[in-house]
Amino acid sequence: MHRRIDGSGGRRMLACAVALAGAGLSSAALAQMGAPAPGSLDTQYNACRGTNPNCYNDWGAFANTPNKVLIYSRTAGPRHANLGPALAAGLNPPLVAANAVQNGLIRLLAAEGIQADWTEDVARMTSLNGYKAIIFASPTRDALWDHAKTAAGGTQLDAARHALRQYMRRGGGFVGIHNAFGTEYNWPYYEGLLGNANFYDHGANQNGTVRIVNKNDSSTSMLPASFAFKDEWYTLMPYPTNVKFLAVVDTNSLATKRSTHPGHGKMHPVSWCQYYDGGRSWVTTLGHDAGAFAQDTSTFPGAAEFQKHVVAGIKSAMGLVPFCK
């Protein structure tokens, strides 16, 4: 399905790319001119996306932004236990020990000199430009939907979606962790943000082996070639395309196997990155258990490696270290 390019700027970008490609210029020549190489403009999502750095809007919009991120964990459906109880409205509401994901990310980022705000208030998602990355930490279903307005006969809070889209176009960073793949199913732009991927289902929460398939990236260079981990090992449909795969699960390491995996075959990715609509997107399906975020990493096999992977992925989406190499 092809959709209309959103806005005059998108139409100009498409016309420019088509005209330049039609002039017989090579991909290298297009890159030198700052135009997306052929194939980078994904007309399904109306966005320049993929591994081509020319899909990034290097406008310096965040040059004076402090090293600060926003963690968003709102659930409008099933809630992962490692998120703990739902948070009160507003920015930075009180946390309890059971809010394992939020507490873990805040602690890990603070150790890197990165400040984190956190919220489950959709109204707070309409002002994002003060953050170098937005982290979707296992939200569910229509997490950018204003249910109170809907119940009163209103409509979806388009302002939150619009703000996230414009934030990415400004050169922002997006990080999706675990059930970031279980939200906003009905928004095609968000599916593109995940790499043309979406959650289909998952198997048993079980031990497995994560294998690194790209050691050149900032989020993998410090990791061993493989490490033990426990997760639900999400199945993806559609399967991510035009992304840089960073890590996979070795399906032979799983005790409970499936004969088929809808959307993909033997290669079962768990982490990848891409440029998207002017911004950076780094995502991982890992992170089901509270132990993965615990300060005492000895209690959960692979927690130390997972935490290093996620923190470096966040830093790369923020632009603090090289991205998607």
N, C-alpha and C positions, 0 to 999 in steps of 0.2 A: 504494500500500500504506500503510495507516495502522497505526501501532504504538502500544502502550500507553504512556501518559505515565509516565516513569521516576520513581518515588518519590512520596510523598504531597505534597511541595512542588509538583511538576509538576501533579498532579491538582488541587490547590487553585488554582494559577495558571489552569489551563484553566477550572475552574468559575467563578472570579471573572470572567474575561474574557467567558465566555458569558453570565453573569448580567447583567453591566453592559451588554453589547451588546443583550441582550434587553430591557433597560429603556429602550431607545431613545436612549441617550446618543450624542452625536456623537463622532467621532474626537478632536476638540479637547478635549472634556470628559473623555474617557478619558485623554488625555495629561496633563491637569491633575491627574488623580487618581493618576497614576503607574502606570496599568495599560496594558498593550500595546494599541494600537489594533487593531481587527478586521483579521485577515489577517496579523498579525505572528507569531502562534503557528503554527509549521509542524508539523503533526501527523505528517508523514512522518519528521521528525528529532527530534520531541519537544522542540523548542526554540523559543523566541522568537527570530526572526531577521529581518534585513532592514535597511532604512535608518532605521527608527524608533528614535530614541535611547532610548525607554522600554524597549527590549530590553537596555539596558546596566544592570548592577547597580552603581549608584554608591554603594557601601558604604564607600568610603575604605579598602578592605582593603590597598591598596598605598601609602598615604600616607607611611609611614615606610620603605618599601622603597628601597634605593639605586638609582640609575640603572644598572641591570645587566640583561643579557639572556643567554639561553642559546642557543647555536647547535648544532643537532642535524643531523648529516649521515650517519647510519648507513645503509648500503646492504646490503640482503639479496637483492640481485640485481645487474643491470648497474649499473656505477658510472661516472658522468660523469668524464671525464678532468680537468676543472677542480677536482674534489675531491682529486686526488692520491691517494697510497696510503692504505689504510685506517688509521685511528688506533688506537693501543693503548687498552686498557681504562682506565677512570677518567676523572677530570675534568681538563681542560687538559693532555692528553698532548702530547709534543713534536710540532711541525709542521715540515715541510720546505717548500722553495720551491714544490714542485708542488701543495701544498694551497692553490691559488689562491683559492678561494671563502672558506675559513676565514680565511686571512691578510688578504684584502681586506676582509672585513666587520669583523674586529677592528681594522684600521687606520682604516677610515672612521669607525667608531663612537668609537674613542678620540679622534679629532679633534673629536668633539662632546661629549666628557666622559662618554661612556658606556662602562662596563666590560663586557667580553664574556667569558663562559666558553664552552667548547666541549667536545663529547663525541660519541662514537659508541657509548657504553655504555648500553644500554637500562635498566640498573639505576639509572642516574642520572636517568632520566625519571620517577621516582616521587616526587621532591621538587622541586617547581617554584615554590613560593610566594615564594622569595627573588628572583624575577626579574620585571621589568615587562613582558617579552615573551619568548616562546619562538619561535625562528626555525627552521623546517624548511628546510634548505638542500639541496635535491636528494637527499633520502633515496629509497630504492627499496623496492618490494614491502612485505613485512611488517616494517617497521622497528621496530615496537613488539612484536615477537614474540621470545620467548626460545628460540632454536633449540637451545641446549644442553639445556634442559629437555625440549623436544619430542623430541629424539633419544633421551633417556633414558626416554621414555614419559610425560613430563609434558605440560602444556598451555600455552597461550598465557599470557604474563605480563599478566594482566588489570590488575595494579596500575598499569602505565604508562598504559594507556588511561583507567583510572579517574582517575588523577592529572591527566591533561590535561583531562578533562571537568570535574572539580571546580575546576581552576585557571581555566577559562573562566567557570564559574558564579560564581566569586569576583570576577570583573571583570578577568581577565587579558587580555593581548594576544597574538595569534597572527600570525605573518608566514610566508607560504609563498612560497618562491622556486623557480622553474623546476620541477624534478621533485618538488616537494612534491605535484604532481598525479600522480605515478607511485608513490604509496605508500598503504598501508592501504586497498586497494580493497574489502576485505570488511567494512569498518566503516562502516555508514551514517552514524553521527554525524560521522565525519571528512569524508565527502562533503558534508554540510551545512555543515561548517566552511569548506569551500572555496567555498561559495555555491551549493550544489546543482549542483556541477560536478565533472567528473572527466576524466582524460586518456583520449582515444580513440586518437589516433595523431599523427604529425607528418610534414611534408613534408621537403624538402631543407633543410639548413642553408644559408641564403642571405640576401643583402642585401634589405632592405625598408625601409619608412618607417613609423615609429611616429607616430600622430596622437593628440594629446591631445583628449579629448572633454569633459573637465570641468576647467576652469582654476581652480575655486574651492577645490579640495582642497589641503591642506598639502603633499601629495606631488607636485603638478603645477604649483602657482602660479608656481614659479621656472623652469619649462621653456618652451622655445619651442613654438609651435603644432604643430610636427612636427620629427622628427629621424631621421637615418639610423641603422640598427641591423642587426645580423646575428643571426639565431636560427633555430631549427627551427620556430617558429610553430605551437605546439601546437593541435591540433584537440580540441574539447571535446565530450564526450557523457556525461551530459547537459550542456546549455548552462546557464550561470549564470542564476539568476532572483532577483528581489527584492534586487538588489545595486546599488551605485552604480558604474557603469562610469567608469573614469578614463582609459584609453588603449586604442587599438585598433591593429592593423596594417592599413595600406592595402593590400588584396589586389591592387590594380592595380599596386602597386610591385614585386610579386614576379615574377621571371622565370619560375619554375616554378609554374604555377597548377593548381588542381584544378577540375573542372567542378562538383563538389559537395563540401560540407563536412558530414559527419554531425554533427548536433546544432545547427548554426547556418548562417545564410545569408551575406549580404554583410557584415554587421557581425561582425568577428572580434576580440573583446576580448583584451587581453593583461594588463590590470591592473584590479582592482576592490576594493571594500571593503564591509563589512557589519558590523552588530552580530550577535553569535551567542551565544545561551544565557547572556547576562549579560556577555559579554566583547566584545572588538574583534578583527576579523579583516581583515587587509590582505594581498592576494595578487597575485603576478605570475607569468605563465608565462615571462617573459624570464630570461636568464642562463645560456645554454648554454655560452658560450665563456669561457676563462680571461681573455681580453683585456678582457672586460666588467668584471672586478674588478681590473684592473691599476692600479698607482699611476701609471704613465705612460699617461694617457688618450689621448695622441696616436696610439697604436699601434692603436686599435680605434675605428672611427667610432661615435659615440653612447655611448661608455663614460662620459664625463663626465655626460651627461644621465641615463643609467641609474643611475649611482651616487648622484646627487642624489635621484632618484626613490625609490630603495630606502631610503636613509638617512632621508629625510623620512617614508616610509611606516612604517618601524620606529618613529620618534619618535612618530608619530600613534598607533600601536598601543600604545605605552607610556603614552600620555596626556600627553606632554610638549608637544604642539602639538595644535590642533583635529583631530578625527578625522572622516573621511568626510563632508566638507561638500559 
